[in-house]
């Protein structure tokens, strides 16, 4: 059991949720949204409503039945072992693919200082270097990564808050409206596409629920941390992505590899651009280190439960799953080269599309699980009915995100999802053996 004195308070839990959502992925998101146009603001509003429904689901789950592991634990306990396996499988895939996007974002801002990195080949090799640098940092132990992330934690807020709140002095209404809908489709298509992209920004809404074991008074603090953190994130997202569309002309924004730095350059000059770029690079490195640590630990937990190969559970002398981290590093490198694109922004778009479609599955399962948890706790017919509507809204948004995804990416994600069925057969016995071992230990 964790020492209560070492657990996170409500404020810390709120910052965990907001910090995980307002991550480095936002640094390139305005370029992705530029492919839709100013109409994307309606997509943001729909995404916020969908994220609120997901937040309410995770908040209620955290209040009534806090579990370490979040989406995986709820799927396993309320929908069965295969649902738990599938959730862990796609959640793991989605996270390490999302980590590649973070590395790509870091290189995008580094290219502001070293222009040669805008070359596709050079950018891919630079991102590979970032991935392996952080892989080896993780292999050296959590203290190295913890120190790095602590040092860089607040740096993401400098460029994001500066643009979100002060960028309006340079906002041009004509620039914003000139590219209202550049998606090539109807308004409905454009809004749906924007809402799908925006799900990437809200990934992390489950952070407090996943961390139930280290949050004090979880039944009270998980719901509050989830909803307050979500509200803070939504305001910053909508302000920053909208204001940049009124500062940088759309044609430039679509190919921008460092939109926040470019906006700062147009607003206050080269010095502002350099400050923003350096902050973004350092924060990206720190964030990637932390997320890679989480991916390694989640794979270890899955291996301990018999869901992943045992190699992911083997610890090195520093107490971390070194072999598992190397395997993840190799997978990230392969995916990085497989998604190489003409521009950094386009590669980022392909990666977040894939990550978003994969993470939809755990979110749908959690939304369904909340109805069963409310029913099991006998909270009454009204409460069950209310959370049925919450679950319906959350699932509808997730399905809408899939429909708004790029067709090729949806097919690739669906293939990965279906592959979980035959893979499950290989781990079924090891899962049963691990469960029996844990039962005997208790």
C-alpha positions as CSV (number, residue, x, y, z in Angstrom):
1,X,0.0,0.0,0.0
2,X,1.3,3.5,-0.8
3,X,2.3,5.8,2.0
4,X,-0.6,8.3,2.3
5,X,1.9,11.1,2.9
6,X,3.4,10.5,-0.5
7,X,0.1,10.5,-2.4
8,X,-1.0,13.3,-4.7
9,X,-3.4,16.0,-3.5
10,X,-6.4,17.4,-5.4
11,X,-4.2,20.2,-6.9
12,X,-1.5,17.7,-7.9
13,X,-4.1,15.3,-9.4
14,X,-5.6,18.2,-11.3
15,X,-2.2,19.2,-12.7
16,X,-1.5,15.6,-13.6
17,X,-4.7,15.5,-15.7
18,X,-4.1,18.9,-17.3
19,X,-0.4,18.4,-17.7
20,X,-0.9,15.0,-19.5
21,X,-3.4,16.6,-21.8
22,X,-1.6,19.9,-22.4
23,X,1.4,18.0,-23.6
24,X,3.9,18.4,-26.4
25,X,1.4,17.1,-28.9
26,X,-0.3,20.5,-28.9
27,X,2.8,22.1,-30.3
28,X,2.0,20.8,-33.8
29,X,-1.7,20.5,-33.5
30,X,-2.5,23.9,-35.0
31,X,-0.8,22.8,-38.3
32,X,-3.0,19.7,-38.3
33,X,-6.2,21.7,-37.7
34,X,-5.2,24.1,-40.5
35,X,-6.0,21.4,-43.0
36,X,-9.7,21.9,-41.9
37,X,-9.7,25.7,-41.5
38,X,-11.3,28.1,-39.0
39,X,-14.5,26.0,-38.9
40,X,-12.4,23.7,-36.7
41,X,-13.6,25.8,-33.7
42,X,-16.9,23.9,-33.9
43,X,-15.0,20.6,-34.0
44,X,-13.3,21.7,-30.8
45,X,-16.6,22.4,-29.1
46,X,-18.0,19.0,-30.1
47,X,-14.7,17.4,-28.9
48,X,-14.9,19.2,-25.6
49,X,-18.5,18.0,-25.1
50,X,-17.4,14.4,-25.9
51,X,-14.4,14.8,-23.6
52,X,-16.7,16.0,-20.8
53,X,-18.8,12.8,-21.2
54,X,-15.6,10.7,-21.1
55,X,-14.5,12.8,-18.1
56,X,-17.8,12.2,-16.3
57,X,-17.5,8.5,-17.0
58,X,-14.0,8.3,-15.6
59,X,-14.9,10.6,-12.7
60,X,-17.8,8.3,-11.6
61,X,-15.7,5.2,-12.0
62,X,-13.0,6.8,-9.8
63,X,-15.6,7.9,-7.2
64,X,-17.4,4.5,-6.9
65,X,-14.7,2.0,-7.7
66,X,-11.2,3.5,-8.0
67,X,-8.8,0.9,-9.6
68,X,-5.2,1.1,-10.5
69,X,-4.8,0.6,-14.2
70,X,-7.8,2.7,-15.2
71,X,-9.4,1.6,-18.6
72,X,-7.6,-1.7,-18.5
73,X,-8.9,-2.6,-15.0
74,X,-12.5,-1.6,-15.7
75,X,-12.6,-3.5,-19.0
76,X,-11.1,-6.6,-17.3
77,X,-13.4,-6.6,-14.3
78,X,-16.6,-5.5,-15.9
79,X,-16.4,-6.8,-19.5
80,X,-14.3,-9.9,-19.1
81,X,-10.6,-11.0,-19.6
82,X,-10.6,-10.6,-23.4
83,X,-11.9,-7.1,-23.2
84,X,-9.1,-6.4,-20.6
85,X,-6.5,-7.9,-22.8
86,X,-7.7,-6.0,-25.9
87,X,-7.8,-2.7,-23.9
88,X,-4.3,-3.2,-22.7
89,X,-3.1,-4.2,-26.1
90,X,-4.5,-1.2,-28.0
91,X,-3.8,1.3,-25.2
92,X,-0.1,0.2,-25.2
93,X,0.0,0.5,-29.0
94,X,-1.7,3.9,-29.0
95,X,0.7,5.2,-26.4
96,X,4.0,4.3,-28.0
97,X,2.8,5.4,-31.4
98,X,1.7,8.7,-29.8
99,X,5.2,9.0,-28.3
100,X,6.7,9.0,-31.8
101,X,4.5,12.0,-32.6
102,X,6.1,13.7,-29.5
103,X,9.6,13.0,-30.9
104,X,8.5,14.4,-34.3
105,X,7.2,17.5,-32.6
106,X,10.5,18.0,-30.8
107,X,12.4,17.8,-34.1
108,X,9.9,20.2,-35.7
109,X,10.9,22.9,-33.2
110,X,14.6,22.0,-33.4
111,X,14.3,22.6,-37.1
112,X,13.6,26.3,-36.3
113,X,17.2,26.4,-35.0
114,X,18.7,24.0,-37.5
115,X,16.8,24.5,-40.8
116,X,18.5,21.4,-42.4
117,X,16.2,19.2,-40.3
118,X,13.2,20.2,-42.5
119,X,14.6,17.6,-45.0
120,X,12.4,14.4,-44.5
121,X,15.4,12.1,-44.2
122,X,17.2,14.3,-41.8
123,X,14.1,14.8,-39.6
124,X,13.5,11.1,-39.4
125,X,17.1,10.4,-38.3
126,X,16.9,13.3,-35.8
127,X,13.7,11.9,-34.3
128,X,15.3,8.4,-34.1
129,X,18.2,10.0,-32.1
130,X,15.6,11.6,-29.8
131,X,13.8,8.3,-29.3
132,X,17.0,6.3,-28.5
133,X,18.4,9.1,-26.3
134,X,15.3,8.9,-24.1
135,X,15.2,5.1,-24.3
136,X,18.7,4.9,-22.8
137,X,17.8,7.5,-20.2
138,X,14.9,5.3,-19.1
139,X,17.2,2.2,-19.0
140,X,19.4,4.2,-16.5
141,X,16.4,4.3,-14.1
142,X,13.4,6.4,-13.2
143,X,15.4,9.0,-11.2
144,X,17.1,10.1,-14.4
145,X,13.8,10.5,-16.2
146,X,12.1,12.0,-13.1
147,X,14.8,14.7,-12.8
148,X,14.5,15.5,-16.5
149,X,10.7,15.8,-16.4
150,X,10.7,17.8,-13.2
151,X,13.1,20.3,-14.8
152,X,11.2,20.7,-18.0
153,X,7.6,20.3,-16.6
154,X,6.7,24.0,-16.7
155,X,8.3,24.8,-20.0
156,X,5.4,23.7,-22.1
157,X,3.2,26.4,-20.5
158,X,5.4,29.3,-21.6
159,X,4.7,29.0,-25.4
160,X,1.2,27.8,-25.1
161,X,-0.1,30.3,-22.5
162,X,1.8,33.2,-24.2
163,X,0.2,32.5,-27.5
164,X,-3.3,31.6,-26.1
165,X,-3.7,34.8,-24.1
166,X,-1.4,37.4,-25.7
167,X,-1.5,36.3,-29.3
168,X,-4.9,38.1,-29.7
169,X,-3.0,41.4,-30.0
170,X,-1.8,40.1,-33.4
171,X,-5.0,38.2,-34.4
172,X,-6.3,39.2,-37.8
173,X,-10.0,38.4,-38.4
174,X,-9.5,38.5,-42.2
175,X,-6.7,35.9,-42.1
176,X,-8.9,33.7,-39.9
177,X,-12.0,33.9,-42.1
178,X,-10.1,33.6,-45.4
179,X,-9.6,29.9,-44.6
180,X,-12.9,29.1,-43.0
181,X,-13.3,25.6,-44.6
182,X,-10.3,24.3,-46.7
183,X,-11.0,20.6,-46.0
184,X,-12.4,20.1,-49.5
185,X,-15.6,18.7,-48.1
186,X,-18.9,19.9,-46.6
187,X,-19.1,21.8,-43.3
188,X,-20.3,18.7,-41.6
189,X,-17.3,16.7,-42.9
190,X,-14.9,19.5,-41.8
191,X,-16.4,19.7,-38.3
192,X,-16.3,15.9,-38.0
193,X,-12.7,15.8,-39.1
194,X,-11.7,18.5,-36.6
195,X,-13.5,16.7,-33.7
196,X,-11.6,13.5,-34.6
197,X,-8.3,15.3,-34.6
198,X,-9.1,17.0,-31.3
199,X,-9.5,13.7,-29.5
200,X,-5.7,13.6,-29.6
201,X,-5.6,16.7,-27.5
202,X,-7.9,15.2,-24.9
203,X,-6.0,11.9,-24.6
204,X,-5.0,11.8,-20.9
205,X,-8.5,12.6,-19.5
206,X,-8.2,9.2,-17.8
207,X,-4.9,10.1,-16.0
208,X,-6.4,10.5,-12.5
209,X,-8.4,7.3,-12.9
210,X,-5.3,5.4,-14.0
211,X,-3.3,6.8,-11.0
212,X,-6.0,5.9,-8.4
213,X,-3.5,4.1,-6.3
214,X,-1.4,7.2,-5.7
215,X,-4.1,9.9,-5.2
216,X,-5.3,10.6,-1.7
217,X,-9.0,10.4,-1.0
218,X,-9.6,9.0,-4.6
219,X,-13.4,8.9,-4.4
220,X,-13.5,12.6,-4.0
221,X,-10.4,13.8,-5.7
222,X,-10.4,11.7,-8.9
223,X,-13.8,13.2,-10.1
224,X,-12.7,16.7,-9.2
225,X,-9.2,16.4,-10.7
226,X,-10.6,14.9,-13.9
227,X,-13.3,17.6,-14.5
228,X,-11.2,20.6,-13.4
229,X,-8.2,19.4,-15.4
230,X,-10.4,18.9,-18.4
231,X,-11.9,22.4,-18.1
232,X,-8.4,24.1,-17.9
233,X,-7.2,22.1,-20.9
234,X,-10.2,22.8,-23.1
235,X,-10.0,26.6,-22.6
236,X,-6.3,26.7,-23.4
237,X,-6.7,24.4,-26.5
238,X,-9.5,26.4,-28.0
239,X,-7.8,29.8,-27.4
240,X,-4.4,28.8,-28.7
241,X,-5.5,26.8,-31.8
242,X,-7.9,29.6,-32.8
243,X,-5.6,32.5,-32.3
244,X,-2.8,30.9,-34.4
245,X,-5.2,30.6,-37.3
246,X,-5.6,34.4,-37.2
247,X,-1.9,35.1,-37.1
248,X,-0.4,32.7,-39.6
249,X,-1.9,32.5,-43.1
250,X,-3.5,29.0,-43.7
251,X,-1.2,27.9,-46.6
252,X,1.9,28.6,-44.3
253,X,0.3,27.1,-41.2
254,X,-0.5,23.8,-42.9
255,X,3.2,23.1,-43.6
256,X,4.5,24.8,-40.4
257,X,6.8,22.5,-38.4
258,X,6.7,24.8,-35.4
259,X,3.5,26.8,-35.4
260,X,3.9,28.3,-31.9
261,X,7.4,29.5,-32.7
262,X,6.3,30.8,-36.1
263,X,3.5,32.8,-34.4
264,X,6.0,34.2,-31.9
265,X,8.3,35.2,-34.8
266,X,5.5,37.1,-36.6
267,X,4.4,38.7,-33.4
268,X,7.6,39.8,-31.6
269,X,10.5,38.7,-33.9
270,X,13.3,36.2,-33.9
271,X,14.1,36.4,-30.2
272,X,10.5,35.3,-29.4
273,X,10.7,32.5,-31.9
274,X,14.0,31.2,-30.4
275,X,12.6,31.3,-26.8
276,X,9.4,29.4,-27.8
277,X,11.4,26.9,-29.8
278,X,13.8,26.2,-27.0
279,X,11.0,25.8,-24.5
280,X,9.1,23.4,-26.8
281,X,12.2,21.3,-27.5
282,X,13.1,20.9,-23.8
283,X,9.5,20.2,-22.8
284,X,9.2,17.6,-25.6
285,X,12.3,15.8,-24.4
286,X,11.1,15.8,-20.8
287,X,7.6,14.7,-21.7
288,X,8.8,11.9,-24.0
289,X,11.0,10.6,-21.3
290,X,8.0,10.4,-18.9
291,X,5.7,8.8,-21.4
292,X,8.3,6.2,-22.4
293,X,8.6,5.3,-18.7
294,X,4.8,4.8,-18.5
295,X,4.8,2.7,-21.7
296,X,7.6,0.5,-20.2
297,X,5.8,0.1,-16.9
298,X,2.4,-0.7,-18.5
299,X,4.1,-3.4,-20.6
300,X,5.7,-4.8,-17.5
301,X,2.4,-4.8,-15.7
302,X,0.8,-6.6,-18.7
303,X,3.6,-9.2,-18.7
304,X,3.2,-9.8,-15.0
305,X,-0.5,-10.5,-15.7
306,X,0.5,-13.0,-18.5
307,X,-0.7,-10.7,-21.3
308,X,2.7,-9.8,-22.8
309,X,5.9,-11.7,-23.4
310,X,8.0,-12.2,-20.3
311,X,10.8,-10.2,-21.8
312,X,8.8,-7.0,-20.9
313,X,8.8,-7.9,-17.2
314,X,12.5,-8.6,-16.8
315,X,14.2,-5.9,-14.7
316,X,17.8,-4.7,-15.1
317,X,20.1,-3.7,-12.2
318,X,18.4,-0.2,-12.2
319,X,15.0,-1.8,-11.5
320,X,13.5,-1.0,-14.9
321,X,12.3,-3.3,-17.7
322,X,15.4,-2.6,-19.9
323,X,14.7,-5.3,-22.6
324,X,11.1,-4.1,-22.9
325,X,12.2,-0.5,-23.4
326,X,14.7,-1.6,-26.1
327,X,11.9,-3.6,-27.9
328,X,9.6,-0.5,-27.7
329,X,12.4,1.7,-29.0
330,X,12.9,-0.6,-32.0
331,X,9.1,-0.6,-32.7
332,X,9.0,3.2,-32.5
333,X,12.0,3.4,-34.9
334,X,10.3,1.1,-37.5
335,X,7.0,3.0,-37.3
336,X,8.9,6.3,-37.6
337,X,10.5,5.3,-40.9
338,X,7.3,3.7,-42.1
339,X,5.4,7.0,-41.7
340,X,8.1,9.2,-43.2
341,X,6.3,12.1,-45.0
342,X,7.3,15.1,-47.2
343,X,6.9,17.4,-44.2
344,X,7.2,17.1,-40.4
345,X,3.6,18.3,-40.1
346,X,2.3,15.6,-42.4
347,X,4.1,12.8,-40.5
348,X,2.8,14.2,-37.2
349,X,-0.8,14.0,-38.7
350,X,-0.4,10.4,-39.7
351,X,0.9,9.4,-36.3
352,X,-1.8,11.1,-34.3
353,X,-4.6,9.7,-36.6
354,X,-3.4,6.2,-35.8
355,X,-3.0,6.9,-32.1
356,X,-6.5,8.4,-31.8
357,X,-8.3,5.5,-33.5
358,X,-6.5,3.0,-31.3
359,X,-7.3,4.8,-28.0
360,X,-11.0,4.9,-28.9
361,X,-11.5,1.2,-27.8
362,X,-10.4,1.7,-24.1
363,X,-12.6,4.8,-23.9
364,X,-15.6,3.0,-25.3
365,X,-15.2,0.2,-22.8
366,X,-14.8,2.6,-19.9
367,X,-18.0,4.4,-20.9
368,X,-19.9,1.1,-21.0
369,X,-18.4,0.0,-17.7
370,X,-19.6,3.1,-15.8
371,X,-23.3,2.1,-16.4
372,X,-22.6,-1.3,-14.8
373,X,-20.7,0.2,-11.9
374,X,-23.6,2.6,-11.2
375,X,-26.1,-0.2,-11.4
376,X,-24.1,-2.5,-9.1
377,X,-23.8,0.2,-6.5
378,X,-27.6,0.5,-6.5
379,X,-27.7,4.2,-6.9
380,X,-31.2,4.2,-8.2
381,X,-33.0,4.3,-11.5
382,X,-32.3,8.0,-12.2
383,X,-28.6,7.6,-11.7
384,X,-28.5,4.6,-14.0
385,X,-30.5,6.4,-16.6
386,X,-28.3,9.6,-16.3
387,X,-25.1,7.6,-16.8
388,X,-26.6,5.7,-19.7
389,X,-26.9,9.0,-21.4
390,X,-23.3,9.9,-20.4
391,X,-22.1,6.6,-21.8
392,X,-24.2,7.1,-25.0
393,X,-22.6,10.6,-25.5
394,X,-19.1,9.3,-24.9
395,X,-19.5,6.4,-27.2
396,X,-21.1,8.5,-29.9
397,X,-18.2,10.9,-29.8
398,X,-15.7,8.1,-30.0
399,X,-17.5,6.6,-33.0
400,X,-17.6,10.0,-34.6
401,X,-13.9,10.3,-34.1
402,X,-13.4,7.0,-36.0
403,X,-15.7,8.3,-38.8
404,X,-13.7,11.5,-39.0
405,X,-10.4,9.7,-39.3
406,X,-8.5,9.2,-42.5
407,X,-9.8,6.0,-44.2
408,X,-6.4,4.4,-44.6
409,X,-5.6,5.0,-41.0
410,X,-8.9,3.6,-39.8
411,X,-8.3,0.4,-41.9
412,X,-4.8,0.1,-40.4
413,X,-6.1,0.6,-36.9
414,X,-8.9,-1.9,-37.4
415,X,-6.4,-4.4,-38.6
416,X,-4.3,-3.9,-35.4
417,X,-7.5,-4.3,-33.4
418,X,-8.6,-7.5,-35.0
419,X,-5.1,-9.0,-34.6
420,X,-5.8,-8.9,-30.8
421,X,-8.1,-11.9,-31.2
422,X,-5.6,-14.5,-32.4
423,X,-2.8,-13.0,-30.2
424,X,-5.1,-13.4,-27.2
425,X,-5.0,-17.2,-27.7
426,X,-1.3,-17.3,-27.2
427,X,-1.6,-15.5,-23.8
428,X,-4.8,-17.1,-22.5
429,X,-3.0,-19.8,-20.5
430,X,-0.3,-17.5,-19.1
431,X,-3.0,-15.1,-18.0
432,X,-4.8,-17.9,-16.1
433,X,-1.6,-19.0,-14.5
434,X,-0.7,-15.4,-13.5
435,X,-4.2,-15.0,-12.0
436,X,-3.9,-18.2,-10.0
437,X,-0.4,-17.2,-8.7
438,X,-1.8,-13.9,-7.5
439,X,-4.7,-15.6,-5.8
440,X,-2.4,-17.9,-3.9
441,X,-0.2,-15.0,-2.9
442,X,-3.2,-13.2,-1.4
